Amino acid sequence: MSTIALLNEKELVRQVADGSEAAYKRLFVHYWDQIYSIAFVFTKSREISQDLVQDIFARIWIKKEKLRKVDRFDAYLFVTARNLIVDRMSRKTFSIKNEPCLTEYFADSSQLSFRAVELKEMEEIIHRGIHVLPNQQRTAFCLNRFGGLRHDEIALQMGVSKESVKSYIVRAISNLRKYLAKHTEVLPLFLCAIPIF
């Protein structure tokens, strides 16, 4: 995830407002990982997160004329992302009970740079927790959550039963929760974000 400021960002934003697809692509590439990571924290689905990023940037392009009045593109982008993720979670895939967690996470747009660093730190802690999982649990969990594979596909790849795959994933989540309990600054967001079957 890039947290480095994009050079000439204000000029790029102005060009996007004027209809420049090249400038739009540069902004898209620069911010894609960051917005995808935020979406993934809440959805735990590669496909849904990718769809959300596409929708968020599509909205930016459709309403590009509004960018002429935008002083900070990162704040505008995060507000757009927040609104779409909250809407998607409440309308379709997720329970409305997740909205306060999401709203709180995005609440203060003046803290966006801090949030980016915070998210990066959270990702690193989660990845360390995944790294220390037993091999079978780590493999099944990663193939499911990051590889997007179904239980039967994982079972075939690992040479085990579907029941074993489900057991590995459930135990992996349990072990991750225990690991993250040692990092209280991360655990509430993780508990809000990650579903258990």
C-alpha positions as CSV (number, residue, x, y, z in Angstrom):
1,M,0.0,0.0,0.0
2,S,1.4,3.4,-1.0
3,T,1.3,6.0,1.7
4,I,3.8,8.3,-0.1
5,A,2.2,11.5,-1.5
6,L,1.8,11.5,-5.2
7,L,3.9,14.3,-6.9
8,N,1.8,16.9,-8.6
9,E,-1.4,15.4,-7.3
10,K,-3.4,18.6,-7.4
11,E,-2.5,19.0,-11.0
12,L,-3.4,15.4,-11.8
13,V,-6.8,15.9,-10.1
14,R,-7.3,19.1,-12.1
15,Q,-6.6,17.1,-15.3
16,V,-9.0,14.4,-14.3
17,A,-11.7,17.0,-13.8
18,D,-10.9,18.1,-17.3
19,G,-11.4,14.6,-18.6
20,S,-7.8,13.3,-18.8
21,E,-7.9,9.5,-18.7
22,A,-4.1,9.3,-18.3
23,A,-4.2,11.4,-15.1
24,Y,-7.1,9.3,-13.9
25,K,-5.1,6.1,-14.4
26,R,-2.2,7.5,-12.4
27,L,-4.4,8.3,-9.5
28,F,-6.1,4.9,-9.8
29,V,-2.8,3.1,-9.8
30,H,-1.4,5.1,-6.9
31,Y,-4.5,4.7,-4.6
32,W,-5.7,1.2,-5.7
33,D,-3.8,-0.8,-3.1
34,Q,-4.7,1.5,-0.3
35,I,-8.5,1.5,-1.0
36,Y,-8.4,-2.3,-1.8
37,S,-6.7,-2.9,1.6
38,I,-9.4,-1.0,3.5
39,A,-12.2,-2.8,1.6
40,F,-10.5,-6.1,2.3
41,V,-10.2,-5.4,6.0
42,F,-14.0,-5.2,6.2
43,T,-15.1,-7.7,3.5
44,K,-12.5,-10.4,3.8
45,S,-13.4,-11.1,0.1
46,R,-11.0,-10.5,-2.7
47,E,-13.8,-10.3,-5.3
48,I,-16.0,-8.0,-3.3
49,S,-13.0,-5.7,-2.5
50,Q,-12.0,-5.6,-6.1
51,D,-15.6,-4.7,-7.1
52,L,-15.7,-2.0,-4.5
53,V,-12.5,-0.4,-5.7
54,Q,-13.8,-0.4,-9.2
55,D,-17.1,1.1,-8.1
56,I,-15.3,3.7,-6.0
57,F,-13.1,4.9,-8.8
58,A,-15.9,4.7,-11.3
59,R,-17.8,7.1,-9.1
60,I,-14.8,9.4,-9.0
61,W,-14.7,9.4,-12.9
62,I,-18.5,9.9,-13.3
63,K,-18.4,12.9,-11.0
64,K,-15.0,14.1,-12.1
65,E,-16.2,17.7,-12.6
66,K,-16.7,17.9,-8.8
67,L,-13.0,17.5,-8.4
68,R,-12.5,21.1,-9.4
69,K,-13.8,22.0,-5.9
70,V,-11.8,19.4,-4.0
71,D,-8.9,20.7,-2.0
72,R,-7.6,17.3,-0.7
73,F,-8.1,14.4,-3.1
74,D,-7.2,11.7,-0.5
75,A,-9.9,13.0,1.9
76,Y,-12.5,13.1,-1.0
77,L,-11.5,9.5,-2.0
78,F,-11.7,8.1,1.5
79,V,-15.2,9.7,2.0
80,T,-16.3,8.2,-1.3
81,A,-14.9,4.9,-0.2
82,R,-16.5,5.0,3.2
83,N,-19.9,5.9,1.8
84,L,-19.8,3.1,-0.8
85,I,-18.5,0.4,1.6
86,V,-21.1,1.4,4.3
87,D,-23.8,1.3,1.6
88,R,-22.7,-2.1,0.2
89,M,-22.4,-3.6,3.7
90,S,-25.8,-2.4,4.8
91,R,-27.7,-3.2,1.6
92,K,-26.3,-6.6,0.6
93,T,-23.5,-8.7,1.8
94,F,-23.1,-7.7,5.5
95,S,-25.1,-7.0,8.6
96,I,-25.9,-3.3,9.4
97,K,-24.3,-4.0,12.8
98,N,-20.9,-3.5,11.1
99,E,-21.7,0.1,10.1
100,P,-20.7,1.7,13.4
101,C,-17.3,0.0,13.2
102,L,-16.8,1.2,9.7
103,T,-18.1,4.7,10.3
104,E,-15.8,5.0,13.4
105,Y,-12.8,3.9,11.3
106,F,-13.4,6.6,8.7
107,A,-14.9,9.2,11.1
108,D,-12.2,11.8,11.1
109,S,-11.1,12.7,7.6
110,S,-8.4,15.0,9.1
111,Q,-6.7,11.8,10.3
112,L,-6.5,10.1,6.9
113,S,-2.7,10.1,6.8
114,F,-2.6,8.6,10.3
115,R,-5.3,6.0,9.3
116,A,-3.1,5.0,6.3
117,V,-0.1,4.4,8.6
118,E,-2.4,2.7,11.2
119,L,-3.8,0.3,8.5
120,K,-0.3,-0.5,7.3
121,E,0.7,-1.4,10.9
122,M,-2.4,-3.5,11.3
123,E,-1.7,-5.4,8.1
124,E,1.8,-6.1,9.3
125,I,0.6,-7.4,12.6
126,I,-2.0,-9.6,10.9
127,H,0.6,-10.9,8.5
128,R,2.9,-11.8,11.3
129,G,0.1,-13.6,13.0
130,I,-0.6,-15.6,9.8
131,H,3.1,-16.4,9.5
132,V,3.2,-18.1,12.9
133,L,0.2,-20.3,12.2
134,P,0.8,-24.1,11.8
135,N,1.6,-24.8,8.2
136,Q,-1.7,-26.6,7.3
137,Q,-3.8,-23.8,9.0
138,R,-1.8,-21.1,7.3
139,T,-2.0,-22.7,3.9
140,A,-5.8,-23.3,4.1
141,F,-6.5,-19.9,5.5
142,C,-4.4,-18.1,2.8
143,L,-5.8,-20.1,-0.1
144,N,-9.3,-19.2,1.1
145,R,-9.0,-15.6,2.3
146,F,-6.4,-14.3,-0.1
147,G,-6.6,-16.8,-2.9
148,G,-10.4,-16.9,-3.1
149,L,-10.5,-20.7,-3.3
150,R,-13.5,-22.7,-2.2
151,H,-13.1,-25.5,0.4
152,D,-13.3,-28.2,-2.2
153,E,-10.6,-26.5,-4.3
154,I,-8.4,-26.1,-1.3
155,A,-9.0,-29.8,-0.3
156,L,-7.9,-30.9,-3.8
157,Q,-4.8,-28.7,-3.7
158,M,-3.8,-29.8,-0.2
159,G,-4.8,-33.5,-0.6
160,V,-7.1,-33.4,2.4
161,S,-10.9,-33.6,2.9
162,K,-13.2,-30.6,2.8
163,E,-13.9,-31.1,6.5
164,S,-10.2,-30.9,7.3
165,V,-10.0,-27.6,5.3
166,K,-12.9,-26.1,7.2
167,S,-11.3,-27.2,10.5
168,Y,-7.9,-25.7,9.5
169,I,-9.5,-22.4,8.6
170,V,-11.6,-22.2,11.8
171,R,-8.6,-23.0,13.9
172,A,-6.5,-20.5,12.0
173,I,-9.0,-17.8,12.8
174,S,-9.1,-18.8,16.4
175,N,-5.3,-18.7,16.6
176,L,-5.2,-15.4,14.8
177,R,-7.7,-13.9,17.3
178,K,-5.5,-15.1,20.2
179,Y,-2.4,-13.7,18.6
180,L,-4.1,-10.4,17.9
181,A,-5.4,-10.2,21.5
182,K,-1.8,-9.4,22.4
183,H,-2.2,-6.3,20.1
184,T,-5.2,-4.6,21.6
185,E,-4.9,-1.6,19.2
186,V,-5.7,-4.0,16.3
187,L,-8.1,-6.5,17.7
188,P,-11.4,-4.5,17.7
189,L,-11.1,-3.7,14.0
190,F,-10.1,-7.3,13.2
191,L,-13.0,-8.7,15.3
192,C,-15.4,-6.4,13.5
193,A,-14.0,-7.3,10.1
194,I,-13.4,-11.0,10.0
195,P,-16.3,-13.4,9.8
196,I,-16.4,-17.0,11.0
197,F,-18.3,-19.2,8.6
